[in-house]
Amino acid sequence: MLVLSTDGLSKMVSGKTLLSILNATTPIEEKTEALIRAALDSGGKDNITLVMAKINPMV
């Protein structure tokens, strides 16, 4: 999985929380929403930009 984000997310969400959300067995759309929600719940002091892509290995 590829995750690109601005500091509006990375400065507000701890690494532990980030990994917990990314490792959950939920669809990528739910992970995206959960990360944005976590940043907002932590104060959301800056713009939050997040791009996530699921990369499947080529066989």
N, C-alpha and C positions, 0 to 999 in steps of 0.2 A: 504494500500500500504506500502511495506517495501522499505526503501531507505538506502543503505549503500554507503558511499563515503569517500574519503580521504580528507585531508585538502586542496588539490589542488582545490577542489570544494567549500568546506565549508568556507574557508577563503576568497574566491574571490566573492562569491554570497551572498548577504544579505538575511536575513531571510524572509523579505518581498517579495523579488523576488523569492526565493525558494518556498514559499507558493503560490504565484501567479501562477507559472508554474505548480506546483503539483495539484492545484485546477482547472486548466483549463480542459475543456471538450474535450481533445484531446487524441489520443491513447498513450499508455505508451512509444512507440518508439519515438514519437514526443516530449514527455516530457523529455526523456533522452537526445535527441539531443539538445533541448532548454536549458537544464541545462548545458551541456558541452559548448555550444555556449556562454552562459552567463558568464561562468568562463573564457573562452578564451578572450571574449570581455573586461573583467575586468582586463586583463593583463596576465592571465594564467602563473603565475610565478613558478608553481610546477606541478608535474605529476597530472593528473586528472583521478581518477578511480571512476566509478559509477556502482552500481548494483541496479536495481529496480525490484521488483516483485509485481504483482497484486495478492492479496489474496482474494479469494471469500469465503464468509461464507458458512459453510456446513449447509444444511437444514435438 
